[in-house]
Amino acid sequence: MIDDATTYRAKDKVLFDLAKSLHFSPESLESNRQGKLSAGQAQQFIGQCVQPAILTVVWLLAPFLIWTSVIGMGQSSYPAAFSLLFTQLTHISDLVEAHGRMGAAGMIGSFVVCLGLAVYTATRISPALYFDVLDHKVKVIEGRVVAREEQTLRPNGRDPVEKYFFSLKNYDFPVSLAAFRALENGSIYLVYLLPRSEIMVSLEPKVTN
């Protein structure tokens, strides 16, 4: 009986440390046990979808808004300035005549840079995560979880880049240093994750009677 109680308290403490380091609440864990994503977790993950989508739109619109405002200083209205900008962009000779070669090159360069940034931020949008949040479901896998550390050496004697993972079967979940230290390494856990994006939302030590 004493050994069982000690084990239970140890697992309870491990769960507390994991919840603190991975930022999931007892309410969220209870929802995950029922196969559901909690409201707090859904709000957290939808932000990861919305932020890159907003940045993508901002980078796409930014050069049009900026250059329309610049051209609009000599125009009667904003729509007229935008129409003139569109005409110049589709007729390079008009663009060069209006702004000179350097000015035209700068304008085109700004569009190319912003387009590249828009493409980059668009690649950070995860459709799988988006549909996971809409579905509000999680799945559970059980097994032995091992905390793993990876180091990437950098030149000139700089400190290496350290990354931490929880490894379970064929899964590798990136975690923080605090979570890495909180895990009771090699024990059996119930890991709750999103079914499409396979992002871990919580985990708990398996307690046997």
Summary of the structure (lengths in Angstrom):
residues: 209
radius of gyration: 25.9
end to end distance: 11.2
largest distance: 89.2
contacts: 568
relative contact order: 0.16
helix: 58%
strand: 19%
